[in-house]
Amino acid sequence: MNYKIINKQVFEQAQLRSVSDVPFTQEELQIGMKIAVSKEDNTLSLYLVDVNGQKKFDVRWDDSSEHFNGWHSAWENFSWCLNIVSN
């Protein structure tokens, strides 16, 4: 496994059902909730963020960031980035 799960509860919930009920702290509302991070590149991470009252997944790598509405799209992108880092 080339990534580390930071928030296991949200990671598992995202795979099974909506994350719209996940509560955020004030800090997480501003910067997002880190869910997973690459073991090889600490700039690559997967976040849950609030965008205008909607929960979205955010794949961050270096200075780029891409929002996804659904878990599967976000995980596919995060996994693709992990493969690039590993090679």
VOVOMAR-155900 format. One record per atom (N, C-alpha, C): residue number from 1; atom name; residue in one letter; x negated, y, z. Coordinates in Angstrom, 3 decimals. Each point is the difference from the previous one (the first is absolute). Layout:
N
<atom n="NUM" atom="CA" res="a" X="X" Y="Y" Z="Z"/>
...
//
This chain:
87
<atom n="1" atom="N" res="m" X="-0.864" Y="-1.176" Z="0.000"/>
<atom n="1" atom="CA" res="m" X="0.864" Y="1.176" Z="0.000"/>
<atom n="1" atom="C" res="m" X="-0.908" Y="1.236" Z="0.000"/>
<atom n="2" atom="N" res="n" X="0.151" Y="0.848" Z="-1.008"/>
<atom n="2" atom="CA" res="n" X="-0.859" Y="1.162" Z="-0.144"/>
<atom n="2" atom="C" res="n" X="0.639" Y="1.290" Z="0.514"/>
<atom n="3" atom="N" res="y" X="1.016" Y="-0.143" Z="0.836"/>
<atom n="3" atom="CA" res="y" X="0.644" Y="1.157" Z="0.615"/>
<atom n="3" atom="C" res="y" X="0.311" Y="-0.325" Z="1.460"/>
<atom n="4" atom="N" res="k" X="0.223" Y="1.047" Z="0.767"/>
<atom n="4" atom="CA" res="k" X="0.349" Y="-0.142" Z="1.400"/>
<atom n="4" atom="C" res="k" X="1.372" Y="0.639" Z="0.224"/>
<atom n="5" atom="N" res="i" X="0.884" Y="-0.744" Z="0.658"/>
<atom n="5" atom="CA" res="i" X="1.322" Y="0.531" Z="0.317"/>
<atom n="5" atom="C" res="i" X="-0.123" Y="0.861" Z="1.249"/>
<atom n="6" atom="N" res="i" X="0.447" Y="1.228" Z="-0.092"/>
<atom n="6" atom="CA" res="i" X="-0.068" Y="0.949" Z="1.107"/>
<atom n="6" atom="C" res="i" X="1.294" Y="-0.030" Z="0.808"/>
<atom n="7" atom="N" res="n" X="1.128" Y="-0.078" Z="-0.687"/>
<atom n="7" atom="CA" res="n" X="1.301" Y="-0.017" Z="0.667"/>
<atom n="7" atom="C" res="n" X="0.750" Y="-1.258" Z="-0.453"/>
<atom n="8" atom="N" res="k" X="-0.193" Y="-1.087" Z="0.742"/>
<atom n="8" atom="CA" res="k" X="0.550" Y="-1.301" Z="-0.392"/>
<atom n="8" atom="C" res="k" X="1.526" Y="0.012" Z="-0.059"/>
<atom n="9" atom="N" res="q" X="0.647" Y="0.658" Z="0.946"/>
<atom n="9" atom="CA" res="q" X="1.465" Y="0.021" Z="0.039"/>
<atom n="9" atom="C" res="q" X="0.580" Y="0.639" Z="-1.259"/>
<atom n="10" atom="N" res="v" X="-0.519" Y="1.152" Z="-0.385"/>
<atom n="10" atom="CA" res="v" X="0.504" Y="0.687" Z="-1.196"/>
<atom n="10" atom="C" res="v" X="-0.413" Y="-0.765" Z="-1.258"/>
<atom n="11" atom="N" res="f" X="-1.201" Y="-0.558" Z="-0.014"/>
<atom n="11" atom="CA" res="f" X="-0.471" Y="-0.795" Z="-1.133"/>
<atom n="11" atom="C" res="f" X="0.971" Y="-1.149" Z="-0.275"/>
<atom n="12" atom="N" res="e" X="0.367" Y="-0.732" Z="1.046"/>
<atom n="12" atom="CA" res="e" X="0.913" Y="-1.140" Z="-0.156"/>
<atom n="12" atom="C" res="e" X="1.414" Y="0.456" Z="-0.338"/>
<atom n="13" atom="N" res="q" X="0.467" Y="1.067" Z="0.619"/>
<atom n="13" atom="CA" res="q" X="1.346" Y="0.507" Z="-0.290"/>
<atom n="13" atom="C" res="q" X="0.113" Y="0.428" Z="-1.455"/>
<atom n="14" atom="N" res="a" X="-1.017" Y="0.665" Z="-0.513"/>
<atom n="14" atom="CA" res="a" X="0.033" Y="0.506" Z="-1.375"/>
<atom n="14" atom="C" res="a" X="0.164" Y="-1.127" Z="-1.014"/>
<atom n="15" atom="N" res="q" X="-0.527" Y="-1.172" Z="0.318"/>
<atom n="15" atom="CA" res="q" X="0.095" Y="-1.133" Z="-0.913"/>
<atom n="15" atom="C" res="q" X="1.391" Y="-0.620" Z="-0.022"/>
<atom n="16" atom="N" res="l" X="0.761" Y="0.202" Z="1.072"/>
<atom n="16" atom="CA" res="l" X="1.287" Y="-0.674" Z="0.139"/>
<atom n="16" atom="C" res="l" X="1.216" Y="0.901" Z="-0.179"/>
<atom n="17" atom="N" res="r" X="-0.136" Y="1.263" Z="0.404"/>
<atom n="17" atom="CA" res="r" X="1.171" Y="0.876" Z="-0.054"/>
<atom n="17" atom="C" res="r" X="-0.435" Y="1.459" Z="-0.036"/>
<atom n="18" atom="N" res="s" X="0.957" Y="0.876" Z="0.020"/>
<atom n="18" atom="CA" res="s" X="-0.252" Y="1.434" Z="-0.058"/>
<atom n="18" atom="C" res="s" X="-0.807" Y="0.485" Z="1.204"/>
<atom n="19" atom="N" res="v" X="-0.774" Y="1.034" Z="-0.227"/>
<atom n="19" atom="CA" res="v" X="-0.762" Y="0.622" Z="1.085"/>
<atom n="19" atom="C" res="v" X="0.593" Y="1.366" Z="0.370"/>
<atom n="20" atom="N" res="s" X="1.218" Y="0.264" Z="-0.460"/>
<atom n="20" atom="CA" res="s" X="0.613" Y="1.305" Z="0.245"/>
<atom n="20" atom="C" res="s" X="0.239" Y="0.275" Z="1.477"/>
<atom n="21" atom="N" res="d" X="0.056" Y="-1.044" Z="0.823"/>
<atom n="21" atom="CA" res="d" X="0.252" Y="0.185" Z="1.430"/>
<atom n="21" atom="C" res="d" X="-1.276" Y="0.059" Z="0.844"/>
<atom n="22" atom="N" res="v" X="-1.165" Y="-0.023" Z="-0.642"/>
<atom n="22" atom="CA" res="v" X="-1.265" Y="0.048" Z="0.742"/>
<atom n="22" atom="C" res="v" X="-0.184" Y="1.419" Z="0.557"/>
<atom n="23" atom="N" res="p" X="-0.137" Y="0.120" Z="1.320"/>
<atom n="23" atom="CA" res="p" X="-0.177" Y="1.338" Z="0.587"/>
<atom n="23" atom="C" res="p" X="-1.437" Y="0.487" Z="-0.146"/>
<atom n="24" atom="N" res="f" X="-0.152" Y="1.290" Z="-0.215"/>
<atom n="24" atom="CA" res="f" X="-1.312" Y="0.631" Z="-0.111"/>
<atom n="24" atom="C" res="f" X="-0.249" Y="0.886" Z="1.209"/>
<atom n="25" atom="N" res="t" X="-1.258" Y="0.067" Z="0.410"/>
<atom n="25" atom="CA" res="t" X="-0.400" Y="1.006" Z="0.974"/>
<atom n="25" atom="C" res="t" X="-0.121" Y="1.333" Z="-0.746"/>
<atom n="26" atom="N" res="q" X="-0.170" Y="1.071" Z="0.729"/>
<atom n="26" atom="CA" res="q" X="-0.158" Y="1.311" Z="-0.641"/>
<atom n="26" atom="C" res="q" X="-1.220" Y="0.009" Z="-0.923"/>
<atom n="27" atom="N" res="e" X="-1.078" Y="-0.624" Z="0.455"/>
<atom n="27" atom="CA" res="e" X="-1.218" Y="-0.060" Z="-0.810"/>
<atom n="27" atom="C" res="e" X="0.225" Y="-0.822" Z="-1.275"/>
<atom n="28" atom="N" res="e" X="0.710" Y="-1.127" Z="0.132"/>
<atom n="28" atom="CA" res="e" X="0.271" Y="-0.854" Z="-1.169"/>
<atom n="28" atom="C" res="e" X="0.908" Y="0.699" Z="-1.002"/>
<atom n="29" atom="N" res="l" X="0.876" Y="0.875" Z="0.469"/>
<atom n="29" atom="CA" res="l" X="0.829" Y="0.777" Z="-0.925"/>
<atom n="29" atom="C" res="l" X="-0.878" Y="0.887" Z="-0.883"/>
<atom n="30" atom="N" res="q" X="-1.114" Y="0.460" Z="0.545"/>
<atom n="30" atom="CA" res="q" X="-0.880" Y="0.900" Z="-0.741"/>
<atom n="30" atom="C" res="q" X="-0.991" Y="-0.741" Z="-0.892"/>
<atom n="31" atom="N" res="i" X="-0.597" Y="-1.083" Z="0.527"/>
<atom n="31" atom="CA" res="i" X="-1.066" Y="-0.662" Z="-0.770"/>
<atom n="31" atom="C" res="i" X="0.353" Y="-1.401" Z="-0.480"/>
<atom n="32" atom="N" res="g" X="1.097" Y="-0.563" Z="0.498"/>
<atom n="32" atom="CA" res="g" X="0.404" Y="-1.342" Z="-0.380"/>
<atom n="32" atom="C" res="g" X="-0.433" Y="-1.040" Z="1.015"/>
<atom n="33" atom="N" res="m" X="0.556" Y="-1.201" Z="-0.147"/>
<atom n="33" atom="CA" res="m" X="-0.294" Y="-1.131" Z="0.876"/>
<atom n="33" atom="C" res="m" X="-0.857" Y="-0.990" Z="-0.781"/>
<atom n="34" atom="N" res="k" X="-1.214" Y="-0.221" Z="0.457"/>
<atom n="34" atom="CA" res="k" X="-0.910" Y="-0.916" Z="-0.687"/>
<atom n="34" atom="C" res="k" X="0.476" Y="-1.435" Z="0.230"/>
<atom n="35" atom="N" res="i" X="0.152" Y="-0.751" Z="-1.083"/>
<atom n="35" atom="CA" res="i" X="0.477" Y="-1.384" Z="0.075"/>
<atom n="35" atom="C" res="i" X="-1.155" Y="-0.988" Z="-0.213"/>
<atom n="36" atom="N" res="a" X="-0.834" Y="0.278" Z="-0.993"/>
<atom n="36" atom="CA" res="a" X="-1.105" Y="-0.903" Z="-0.323"/>
<atom n="36" atom="C" res="a" X="-1.153" Y="0.799" Z="-0.581"/>
<atom n="37" atom="N" res="v" X="-1.201" Y="-0.565" Z="0.121"/>
<atom n="37" atom="CA" res="v" X="-1.196" Y="0.666" Z="-0.505"/>
<atom n="37" atom="C" res="v" X="-0.947" Y="-1.059" Z="-0.582"/>
<atom n="38" atom="N" res="s" X="-0.750" Y="0.398" Z="-1.014"/>
<atom n="38" atom="CA" res="s" X="-1.006" Y="-0.874" Z="-0.592"/>
<atom n="38" atom="C" res="s" X="-1.140" Y="-0.218" Z="0.985"/>
<atom n="39" atom="N" res="k" X="-0.521" Y="-1.223" Z="0.049"/>
<atom n="39" atom="CA" res="k" X="-1.161" Y="-0.291" Z="0.848"/>
<atom n="39" atom="C" res="k" X="-1.291" Y="0.500" Z="-0.640"/>
<atom n="40" atom="N" res="e" X="-0.001" Y="0.152" Z="-1.334"/>
<atom n="40" atom="CA" res="e" X="-1.224" Y="0.368" Z="-0.700"/>
<atom n="40" atom="C" res="e" X="-0.107" Y="1.491" Z="-0.310"/>
<atom n="41" atom="N" res="d" X="1.111" Y="0.699" Z="-0.045"/>
<atom n="41" atom="CA" res="d" X="0.002" Y="1.433" Z="-0.317"/>
<atom n="41" atom="C" res="d" X="1.013" Y="0.684" Z="0.913"/>
<atom n="42" atom="N" res="n" X="-0.495" Y="0.704" Z="1.008"/>
<atom n="42" atom="CA" res="n" X="0.917" Y="0.586" Z="0.980"/>
<atom n="42" atom="C" res="n" X="0.815" Y="1.167" Z="-0.537"/>
<atom n="43" atom="N" res="t" X="-0.229" Y="0.391" Z="-1.258"/>
<atom n="43" atom="CA" res="t" X="0.833" Y="1.051" Z="-0.589"/>
<atom n="43" atom="C" res="t" X="1.253" Y="-0.574" Z="-0.662"/>
<atom n="44" atom="N" res="l" X="0.067" Y="-1.315" Z="-0.149"/>
<atom n="44" atom="CA" res="l" X="1.158" Y="-0.657" Z="-0.615"/>
<atom n="44" atom="C" res="l" X="0.944" Y="-0.480" Z="1.093"/>
<atom n="45" atom="N" res="s" X="1.212" Y="0.544" Z="0.003"/>
<atom n="45" atom="CA" res="s" X="0.960" Y="-0.366" Z="1.042"/>
<atom n="45" atom="C" res="s" X="1.428" Y="0.099" Z="-0.516"/>
<atom n="46" atom="N" res="l" X="0.877" Y="-0.685" Z="0.713"/>
<atom n="46" atom="CA" res="l" X="1.426" Y="-0.015" Z="-0.308"/>
<atom n="46" atom="C" res="l" X="0.732" Y="0.633" Z="1.178"/>
<atom n="47" atom="N" res="y" X="0.786" Y="1.012" Z="-0.290"/>
<atom n="47" atom="CA" res="y" X="0.734" Y="0.744" Z="1.012"/>
<atom n="47" atom="C" res="y" X="1.500" Y="-0.077" Z="-0.254"/>
<atom n="48" atom="N" res="l" X="0.762" Y="0.225" Z="1.066"/>
<atom n="48" atom="CA" res="l" X="1.424" Y="0.281" Z="-0.101"/>
<atom n="48" atom="C" res="l" X="0.131" Y="1.482" Z="0.313"/>
<atom n="49" atom="N" res="v" X="0.658" Y="0.745" Z="-0.878"/>
<atom n="49" atom="CA" res="v" X="0.115" Y="1.441" Z="0.166"/>
<atom n="49" atom="C" res="v" X="1.456" Y="0.434" Z="-0.106"/>
<atom n="50" atom="N" res="d" X="0.269" Y="1.193" Z="0.499"/>
<atom n="50" atom="CA" res="d" X="1.319" Y="0.611" Z="-0.120"/>
<atom n="50" atom="C" res="d" X="-0.088" Y="1.100" Z="-1.052"/>
<atom n="51" atom="N" res="v" X="0.788" Y="-0.150" Z="-1.065"/>
<atom n="51" atom="CA" res="v" X="0.032" Y="0.995" Z="-1.065"/>
<atom n="51" atom="C" res="v" X="1.425" Y="0.526" Z="-0.087"/>
<atom n="52" atom="N" res="n" X="0.197" Y="1.199" Z="0.492"/>
<atom n="52" atom="CA" res="n" X="1.326" Y="0.632" Z="-0.003"/>
<atom n="52" atom="C" res="n" X="1.070" Y="-0.893" Z="0.622"/>
<atom n="53" atom="N" res="g" X="-0.341" Y="-0.621" Z="1.128"/>
<atom n="53" atom="CA" res="g" X="0.952" Y="-0.832" Z="0.725"/>
<atom n="53" atom="C" res="g" X="0.108" Y="-1.438" Z="-0.481"/>
<atom n="54" atom="N" res="q" X="-0.760" Y="-0.378" Z="-1.009"/>
<atom n="54" atom="CA" res="q" X="0.012" Y="-1.369" Z="-0.506"/>
<atom n="54" atom="C" res="q" X="-1.342" Y="-0.659" Z="0.268"/>
<atom n="55" atom="N" res="k" X="0.030" Y="-1.263" Z="0.410"/>
<atom n="55" atom="CA" res="k" X="-1.221" Y="-0.759" Z="0.245"/>
<atom n="55" atom="C" res="k" X="-0.515" Y="-0.530" Z="-1.340"/>
<atom n="56" atom="N" res="k" X="-1.291" Y="0.227" Z="-0.219"/>
<atom n="56" atom="CA" res="k" X="-0.655" Y="-0.487" Z="-1.208"/>
<atom n="56" atom="C" res="k" X="-1.344" Y="-0.586" Z="0.394"/>
<atom n="57" atom="N" res="f" X="-0.519" Y="-0.849" Z="-0.854"/>
<atom n="57" atom="CA" res="f" X="-1.329" Y="-0.558" Z="0.205"/>
<atom n="57" atom="C" res="f" X="-0.996" Y="0.851" Z="-0.777"/>
<atom n="58" atom="N" res="d" X="-1.162" Y="0.194" Z="0.577"/>
<atom n="58" atom="CA" res="d" X="-1.019" Y="0.855" Z="-0.591"/>
<atom n="58" atom="C" res="d" X="-1.325" Y="-0.763" Z="-0.030"/>
<atom n="59" atom="N" res="v" X="-0.510" Y="-0.247" Z="-1.198"/>
<atom n="59" atom="CA" res="v" X="-1.305" Y="-0.628" Z="-0.155"/>
<atom n="59" atom="C" res="v" X="-1.003" Y="1.136" Z="-0.179"/>
<atom n="60" atom="N" res="r" X="-0.960" Y="0.069" Z="0.940"/>
<atom n="60" atom="CA" res="r" X="-1.018" Y="1.054" Z="-0.017"/>
<atom n="60" atom="C" res="r" X="-1.365" Y="-0.628" Z="-0.236"/>
<atom n="61" atom="N" res="w" X="-0.739" Y="0.624" Z="-0.926"/>
<atom n="61" atom="CA" res="w" X="-1.347" Y="-0.466" Z="-0.296"/>
<atom n="61" atom="C" res="w" X="-0.832" Y="1.209" Z="-0.384"/>
<atom n="62" atom="N" res="d" X="-1.086" Y="0.193" Z="0.715"/>
<atom n="62" atom="CA" res="d" X="-0.838" Y="1.195" Z="-0.159"/>
<atom n="62" atom="C" res="d" X="0.879" Y="1.244" Z="0.133"/>
<atom n="63" atom="N" res="d" X="0.074" Y="0.800" Z="-1.048"/>
<atom n="63" atom="CA" res="d" X="0.807" Y="1.217" Z="0.076"/>
<atom n="63" atom="C" res="d" X="1.321" Y="-0.122" Z="-0.765"/>
<atom n="64" atom="N" res="s" X="0.368" Y="-1.226" Z="-0.383"/>
<atom n="64" atom="CA" res="s" X="1.258" Y="-0.190" Z="-0.725"/>
<atom n="64" atom="C" res="s" X="1.061" Y="-0.623" Z="0.913"/>
<atom n="65" atom="N" res="s" X="1.239" Y="0.216" Z="-0.385"/>
<atom n="65" atom="CA" res="s" X="1.134" Y="-0.502" Z="0.772"/>
<atom n="65" atom="C" res="s" X="1.153" Y="-0.255" Z="-0.960"/>
<atom n="66" atom="N" res="e" X="0.659" Y="-1.147" Z="0.162"/>
<atom n="66" atom="CA" res="e" X="1.143" Y="-0.318" Z="-0.869"/>
<atom n="66" atom="C" res="e" X="1.136" Y="-0.554" Z="0.854"/>
<atom n="67" atom="N" res="h" X="1.184" Y="0.611" Z="-0.148"/>
<atom n="67" atom="CA" res="h" X="1.179" Y="-0.429" Z="0.757"/>
<atom n="67" atom="C" res="h" X="0.782" Y="-1.071" Z="-0.748"/>
<atom n="68" atom="N" res="f" X="0.565" Y="-0.935" Z="0.780"/>
<atom n="68" atom="CA" res="f" X="0.831" Y="-1.071" Z="-0.550"/>
<atom n="68" atom="C" res="f" X="1.261" Y="-0.114" Z="0.838"/>
<atom n="69" atom="N" res="n" X="1.123" Y="-0.208" Z="-0.656"/>
<atom n="69" atom="CA" res="n" X="1.267" Y="-0.176" Z="0.721"/>
<atom n="69" atom="C" res="n" X="0.096" Y="-1.379" Z="0.640"/>
<atom n="70" atom="N" res="g" X="-0.494" Y="-1.009" Z="-0.677"/>
<atom n="70" atom="CA" res="g" X="0.155" Y="-1.372" Z="0.471"/>
<atom n="70" atom="C" res="g" X="-1.297" Y="-0.642" Z="0.428"/>
<atom n="71" atom="N" res="w" X="0.138" Y="-0.971" Z="0.896"/>
<atom n="71" atom="CA" res="w" X="-1.158" Y="-0.725" Z="0.529"/>
<atom n="71" atom="C" res="w" X="-0.771" Y="-0.720" Z="-1.092"/>
<atom n="72" atom="N" res="h" X="0.710" Y="-0.704" Z="-0.890"/>
<atom n="72" atom="CA" res="h" X="-0.674" Y="-0.843" Z="-0.984"/>
<atom n="72" atom="C" res="h" X="-0.884" Y="0.817" Z="-0.945"/>
<atom n="73" atom="N" res="s" X="0.483" Y="1.138" Z="-0.435"/>
<atom n="73" atom="CA" res="s" X="-0.807" Y="0.865" Z="-0.873"/>
<atom n="73" atom="C" res="s" X="-1.212" Y="0.536" Z="0.738"/>
<atom n="74" atom="N" res="a" X="0.204" Y="0.421" Z="1.238"/>
<atom n="74" atom="CA" res="a" X="-1.104" Y="0.534" Z="0.803"/>
<atom n="74" atom="C" res="a" X="-1.042" Y="-1.083" Z="0.268"/>
<atom n="75" atom="N" res="w" X="0.469" Y="-1.194" Z="0.370"/>
<atom n="75" atom="CA" res="w" X="-0.928" Y="-1.084" Z="0.305"/>
<atom n="75" atom="C" res="w" X="-0.769" Y="-0.429" Z="-1.254"/>
<atom n="76" atom="N" res="e" X="0.671" Y="-0.027" Z="-1.126"/>
<atom n="76" atom="CA" res="e" X="-0.665" Y="-0.351" Z="-1.262"/>
<atom n="76" atom="C" res="e" X="-1.119" Y="0.999" Z="-0.301"/>
<atom n="77" atom="N" res="n" X="0.277" Y="1.288" Z="0.186"/>
<atom n="77" atom="CA" res="n" X="-1.000" Y="1.025" Z="-0.248"/>
<atom n="77" atom="C" res="n" X="-1.149" Y="-0.096" Z="1.008"/>
<atom n="78" atom="N" res="f" X="0.326" Y="-0.179" Z="1.278"/>
<atom n="78" atom="CA" res="f" X="-1.013" Y="-0.134" Z="1.042"/>
<atom n="78" atom="C" res="f" X="-0.887" Y="-1.217" Z="-0.278"/>
<atom n="79" atom="N" res="s" X="0.614" Y="-1.117" Z="-0.376"/>
<atom n="79" atom="CA" res="s" X="-0.752" Y="-1.229" Z="-0.314"/>
<atom n="79" atom="C" res="s" X="-0.909" Y="0.195" Z="-1.204"/>
<atom n="80" atom="N" res="w" X="0.493" Y="0.705" Z="-1.011"/>
<atom n="80" atom="CA" res="w" X="-0.811" Y="0.293" Z="-1.184"/>
<atom n="80" atom="C" res="w" X="-1.229" Y="0.798" Z="0.411"/>
<atom n="81" atom="N" res="c" X="0.212" Y="1.023" Z="0.833"/>
<atom n="81" atom="CA" res="c" X="-1.125" Y="0.820" Z="0.486"/>
<atom n="81" atom="C" res="c" X="-0.972" Y="-0.841" Z="0.817"/>
<atom n="82" atom="N" res="l" X="0.523" Y="-0.906" Z="0.835"/>
<atom n="82" atom="CA" res="l" X="-0.867" Y="-0.885" Z="0.777"/>
<atom n="82" atom="C" res="l" X="-0.891" Y="-0.837" Z="-0.912"/>
<atom n="83" atom="N" res="n" X="0.569" Y="-0.504" Z="-1.087"/>
<atom n="83" atom="CA" res="n" X="-0.776" Y="-0.804" Z="-0.956"/>
<atom n="83" atom="C" res="n" X="-1.094" Y="0.813" Z="-0.661"/>
<atom n="84" atom="N" res="i" X="0.280" Y="1.243" Z="-0.307"/>
<atom n="84" atom="CA" res="i" X="-1.009" Y="0.885" Z="-0.605"/>
<atom n="84" atom="C" res="i" X="-1.148" Y="0.210" Z="0.986"/>
<atom n="85" atom="N" res="v" X="0.349" Y="0.274" Z="1.255"/>
<atom n="85" atom="CA" res="v" X="-1.022" Y="0.217" Z="1.038"/>
<atom n="85" atom="C" res="v" X="-0.853" Y="-1.240" Z="0.187"/>
<atom n="86" atom="N" res="s" X="0.605" Y="-1.164" Z="-0.070"/>
<atom n="86" atom="CA" res="s" X="-0.710" Y="-1.259" Z="0.244"/>
<atom n="86" atom="C" res="s" X="-0.950" Y="-0.372" Z="-1.133"/>
<atom n="87" atom="N" res="n" X="0.260" Y="0.508" Z="-1.203"/>
<atom n="87" atom="CA" res="n" X="-0.823" Y="-0.368" Z="-1.167"/>
<atom n="87" atom="C" res="n" X="-1.090" Y="0.961" Z="-0.270"/>
//
